[in-house]
Amino acid sequence: MAQVTQAPDSARSAPPPRLLGLDGWRGLGALGIVMGHIVISTVNASAISAAFTAVQPLHACLTMFFVLSGFLIYLPFASALVSGRRLPRTGRFLANRALRVFPAYLVIFLVVNFVFASSNTTNVQVAAVAEQSPLGTISDPGTLAANLLLVQSLSPDWISTGILPAWSLTSELGFYLAVPVLAALGVFIALRVRAPRVVAVFVPGVILLALGLAANITLVASSVGLDADALAARTWGRTWEAVLLHSTIGCADGFGIGALAAAVLAMLQSGKLRLPSPTVVRASWVMVALLAAIALTFHVNDLVWAFTLTTAVGSAIAMLLLAIAPAVGDPSRNVLVRLFEWRPARFLGLISLSLYLWHYPVLYWVHQHGLRIHDYPSLLSVGSLVVALSLVLSTATYFLVEAPTSRVLRRRRPSAGPELIAVGAATAHPARPQTDGPVVPVVVPQARLIGRMTAAFRRGTAA
């Protein structure tokens, strides 16, 4: 019978090792979202048709964020399930996630709403149909309270108000609430149903994937035959379909695929699975490239949901390969590792939350002052201005709000014992915590794996 043992607080609360490349992944993904929103805000798409077409696939960057969140957030729970330790404390976990999201969000929202007056005061689709600008200062008490609590996308009355991209944070918060419950279900299955822990660890990811698939299949099937106006209403209008689309359930397939990748990594870390050979790793990277090509084919043929799902699977495999890179070879030879470990990319990862929240209000504010994109020269000038202002504001928010909060979070985590190590921790900065990462207490007893990781670290520092 499977048993769950008590782990020392130092193990359950250890600062997470920095998984290779994921900070840069987050940063470049955030920049991709910014560039996509800038280009599609044009008032004359035909004048910049090449750029307009080129950025359309960038909406997949948001899918990659959901996969990354599922991967990082579920990983400590997966590690506990596989090893038989107690799960991370629910109260501490939820408090840490709230401290990671709310301080920066509230500061940015309050400035956007009361200083810039660039909040969406009403539903964007309703305003578009009425040919009115939704921008201004939210004064309605209900709408203001919903945005302050980050629940605006849970009701047709408030959806798409406030900072438009903030809906994804509401979806993330729902996922955070679900993870401890789903992980507890995995423990129940391991202890009461007597299923192997290596089976129970996949249960949360499977449930999330099934929920997401069911929700999206339902939405796609019910949208067949609708005209453009009806589809727009179902996407951003005051409809329950829009609420479902932007909810945790609507995004659960991305979270689930990331959680499944985390379960595989936890099994690799615990020795339940063998590390793949370098040949298998190279073949897996080829598979990622093939999935990217298939995803683009789906996109060209307007198969949006298939494009999103394929992107999610490819992203999960790539994240897993990045995480094990130091243990299966020399990561310095991997082009993607070098790209994602590039210092500017990693810095973008540090400020990615603020950048994601700031860029849309900045774009609105620029438009309010008469600067619009109507050709390639204006795309370059307006786009550069939006990026520059967003980076400045995001950097300031990070150092004034996010970094102090992160220091508080680190003080809440006692230092780890020397027995803690994780696949991917052997980098040039092994002590630096993963940005926005979860607690990752992983015991790896295999001397061969530790030796390979140590050798990889030595090669990296020697270079």
MOMO-V942078 format. One record per backbone hydrogen bond with DSSP energy under -1.0 kcal/mol. CO is the residue of the C=O (numbers start at 1). NH is the residue of the N-H. E is the energy in kcal/mol with one decimal. If there is no record, write none. Layout:
CO&NH&E / CO&NH&E
This chain:
5&86&-1.3 / 8&12&-2.2 / 9&13&-1.9 / 19&22&-1.1 / 21&25&-2.0 / 22&26&-2.2 / 23&27&-2.3 / 24&28&-2.8 / 25&29&-2.1 / 26&30&-2.2 / 27&31&-2.2 / 28&32&-2.1 / 29&33&-2.0 / 30&34&-2.1 / 31&35&-2.6 / 32&36&-2.3 / 33&37&-2.4 / 34&38&-2.2 / 35&39&-2.2 / 36&40&-2.2 / 39&42&-1.5 / 44&47&-1.1 / 48&52&-2.9 / 49&53&-2.5 / 50&54&-2.2 / 51&55&-1.8 / 55&58&-1.7 / 56&59&-1.5 / 57&60&-2.1 / 58&61&-2.1 / 60&64&-2.2 / 61&65&-1.5 / 62&66&-1.8 / 63&67&-2.2 / 64&68&-2.6 / 65&69&-2.4 / 66&70&-2.5 / 67&71&-2.3 / 68&72&-2.7 / 69&73&-2.7 / 70&74&-1.3 / 74&78&-2.8 / 75&79&-2.7 / 76&80&-1.8 / 77&81&-2.4 / 78&82&-2.6 / 79&83&-2.2 / 80&84&-1.4 / 80&85&-1.2 / 84&5&-3.4 / 89&93&-2.7 / 90&94&-2.8 / 91&95&-2.3 / 92&96&-2.6 / 93&97&-2.1 / 94&98&-2.4 / 95&99&-2.4 / 96&100&-1.5 / 97&101&-1.6 / 98&102&-2.5 / 101&105&-1.9 / 102&106&-3.2 / 103&107&-2.0 / 104&108&-2.5 / 105&109&-3.1 / 106&110&-2.6 / 107&111&-2.0 / 108&112&-2.8 / 109&113&-2.9 / 110&114&-2.5 / 111&115&-2.0 / 111&116&-2.3 / 112&118&-2.4 / 119&136&-1.6 / 120&162&-2.8 / 123&127&-2.3 / 124&128&-2.1 / 125&129&-2.2 / 126&130&-1.8 / 127&132&-2.9 / 134&121&-3.5 / 136&119&-1.9 / 140&144&-2.8 / 141&145&-2.6 / 142&146&-2.3 / 143&147&-2.0 / 144&148&-2.3 / 145&149&-2.0 / 146&151&-2.8 / 151&154&-1.8 / 155&158&-1.2 / 155&159&-1.7 / 158&161&-1.7 / 162&120&-2.1 / 163&166&-1.9 / 164&167&-1.4 / 165&168&-1.6 / 166&170&-1.3 / 167&171&-1.8 / 168&172&-2.2 / 169&173&-2.6 / 170&174&-1.9 / 171&175&-1.7 / 172&176&-2.5 / 173&177&-2.0 / 174&178&-1.6 / 175&179&-2.1 / 178&182&-2.8 / 179&183&-2.8 / 180&184&-2.2 / 181&185&-1.8 / 182&186&-1.8 / 183&187&-2.0 / 184&188&-2.5 / 185&189&-2.4 / 186&190&-2.2 / 187&191&-2.7 / 188&192&-3.0 / 188&193&-1.2 / 189&195&-2.1 / 196&199&-1.6 / 196&200&-2.2 / 197&201&-2.2 / 199&202&-1.3 / 200&203&-1.2 / 202&206&-2.3 / 203&207&-2.6 / 204&208&-2.5 / 205&209&-2.5 / 206&210&-2.6 / 207&211&-2.5 / 208&212&-2.5 / 209&213&-2.7 / 210&214&-2.6 / 211&215&-2.5 / 212&216&-2.5 / 213&217&-2.6 / 214&218&-2.1 / 215&219&-2.2 / 216&220&-2.7 / 217&221&-2.8 / 218&222&-2.1 / 223&226&-1.8 / 227&231&-2.3 / 228&232&-2.4 / 229&233&-2.0 / 230&234&-1.9 / 231&235&-1.2 / 232&236&-2.7 / 233&237&-1.2 / 237&239&-2.1 / 239&243&-1.5 / 240&244&-2.6 / 241&245&-2.5 / 242&246&-1.7 / 244&247&-1.3 / 247&251&-1.4 / 249&252&-1.1 / 251&255&-1.6 / 252&256&-3.1 / 253&257&-2.3 / 254&258&-2.0 / 255&259&-2.4 / 256&260&-2.3 / 257&261&-1.8 / 258&262&-2.0 / 259&263&-2.1 / 260&264&-1.9 / 261&265&-2.3 / 262&266&-2.6 / 263&267&-1.8 / 264&268&-2.1 / 265&269&-2.8 / 266&270&-1.7 / 267&272&-1.6 / 267&273&-1.6 / 277&281&-2.4 / 278&282&-2.5 / 279&283&-2.2 / 280&284&-2.2 / 281&285&-2.1 / 282&286&-1.8 / 283&287&-1.9 / 284&288&-2.2 / 285&289&-2.2 / 286&290&-2.4 / 287&291&-2.7 / 288&292&-2.1 / 289&293&-2.0 / 290&294&-2.5 / 291&295&-2.7 / 292&296&-2.2 / 293&297&-1.8 / 294&298&-2.4 / 295&299&-2.4 / 296&300&-2.6 / 297&301&-1.6 / 298&303&-2.9 / 299&302&-2.0 / 302&304&-1.3 / 303&307&-2.5 / 304&308&-2.5 / 305&309&-2.6 / 306&310&-2.4 / 307&311&-2.1 / 308&312&-2.2 / 309&313&-2.1 / 310&314&-2.4 / 311&315&-2.5 / 312&316&-2.3 / 313&317&-2.1 / 314&318&-2.2 / 315&319&-2.7 / 316&320&-2.1 / 317&321&-2.3 / 318&322&-2.4 / 319&323&-2.2 / 320&324&-1.5 / 324&327&-1.2 / 330&333&-1.7 / 331&334&-1.7 / 334&338&-2.3 / 335&339&-2.2 / 336&340&-3.0 / 337&341&-1.9 / 342&346&-2.3 / 343&347&-2.5 / 344&348&-2.2 / 345&349&-1.6 / 346&350&-1.7 / 347&351&-1.8 / 351&355&-2.9 / 352&356&-2.6 / 353&357&-1.8 / 354&358&-2.8 / 355&359&-2.0 / 358&362&-2.3 / 359&363&-2.3 / 360&364&-2.5 / 361&365&-2.9 / 362&366&-2.5 / 363&367&-2.0 / 364&368&-2.6 / 366&371&-2.0 / 367&370&-2.0 / 373&43&-2.7 / 375&379&-2.0 / 376&380&-2.3 / 377&381&-2.4 / 378&382&-2.7 / 379&383&-1.7 / 380&384&-1.9 / 381&385&-2.0 / 382&386&-2.6 / 383&387&-2.5 / 384&388&-2.6 / 385&389&-2.8 / 386&390&-2.4 / 387&391&-2.5 / 388&392&-2.4 / 389&393&-2.6 / 390&394&-2.5 / 391&395&-2.6 / 392&396&-2.3 / 393&397&-2.5 / 394&398&-2.4 / 395&399&-2.4 / 396&400&-2.4 / 397&401&-2.2 / 397&402&-1.8 / 398&403&-3.9 / 401&405&-1.7 / 402&406&-2.6 / 403&407&-2.1 / 404&408&-1.7 / 405&409&-2.2 / 406&410&-2.4 / 407&411&-1.9 / 408&412&-1.0 / 410&413&-1.3 / 417&420&-1.4 / 422&425&-2.4 / 425&427&-2.0 / 429&432&-1.2 / 434&437&-2.0 / 442&421&-2.0 / 446&450&-2.0 / 447&451&-2.6 / 448&452&-2.1 / 449&453&-2.2 / 450&454&-2.6 / 451&455&-2.3 / 452&456&-2.0 / 453&457&-2.2 / 454&458&-2.4 / 455&459&-2.3 / 456&460&-2.2 / 457&461&-2.5 / 458&462&-2.4 / 459&463&-1.8
